[in-house]
Amino acid sequence: MNFRLATIDDMLGIAKVGVDTWRTTYHSILPADLLRNLSYEEKEIKNRRRFEDPNIKRFIYIAENDSKKIIGFSMGSLEIWNYTSTIPEIKSYIGELMAVYVLQEYQRNHIGLELVKLIVKYLFENNIRRMIVWVLKGNPHYKFYEILGGKYLGQKLLEIEGKNYVEHAYGWQDITKILEI
């Protein structure tokens, strides 16, 4: 297993992991048509645009298997992208864990934990000590964030294709504690 910062050449592999994990994780939450119509190519194009935009302060780490296939990724930001004023204390969180996706057949092997730790180290190196993550209500992996010490902060609505879904916010006052796990 190899972990490293993503490059522009990794965008298709990241797109494949993102689409495939959405299909396995959200199959009972999001409409089947939405999941079926997800496209690797469209996701790759979006990923490339975001990756190349100098105004977006995001970073991505990938996990590769021994064959160099991308099997997971994490994305972080040096600022909160899913800002909401409905949770007053949210303004005290600066860094954001934007995504952690690991292909289903590789889950439960600490890959997600290692990907989160890489985000935490990057945030720490940039003098960020607090972090937030948004988790779609019904996500069967929400306990992962609680195990890492994330505290429930509140919720907000997220619109996906004209329908509202609830997202829960989890936050860490001291991200360095994640590194001790």
Residue, then its C-alpha position, 0 to 999 in steps of 0.5 A: m500500500n502506498f500513500r501520496l499527494a495526488t497529481i493531475d494524472d490521478m484525477l481519473g482514478i480519483a473519479k472512479v473511486g468517488v463514483d464507485t464509493w457513492r454507489t456502494t455507500y449511498h445506495s439506500i439514501l440517494p435515488a438509484d437513477l442519480l447513482r446509475n448516471l454518475s460518470y467517471e469522465e464527468k467527475e474526472i473533468k470536474n476534479r481536473r478543474r478544481f485541482e488546477d484552480p489556483n483559488i481553491k485551497r484543496f489538497i488530495y491524498i491517494a492510497e494505491n494498492d501494490s498494482k498502483k491502482i488508486i483504491g482510496f483518497s482523502m480531500g482536505s481544505l485549508e478553509i471551510w467550503n461547506y460554511t453554514s451560519t445555522i451552527p454558530e460555533i462553526k466559525s471557529y473551525i478552519g480546516e475541512l476534511m472534505a472527503v474520505y473514500v475507500l473502495q468497498e473491498y479495501q475498507r476496514n483495513h485502516i486505509g481511511l484512517e491513514l488518509v485522514k491522518l495525512i489530511v491532519k498532518y497537512l492542516f497541522e503544517n499549515n497552522i490549522r488545529r481545528m477541523i470539520v467534516w460534513v457527513l450525509k445523514g444515513n451514511p453507514h460510516y458516520k461512526f468512523y468520525e466519532i471513533l476519531g473523536g469528532k463531536y457532533l456540531g449540528q446539521k444543514l440541508l444539502e441540495i442534490e438534484g433539486k432534493n434536500y438532504v441533511e448533512h451532519a457536521y462533526g468537528w475536532q477542537d484539536i486535530t492532533k489527537i487523531l494522530e494518536i489513534 
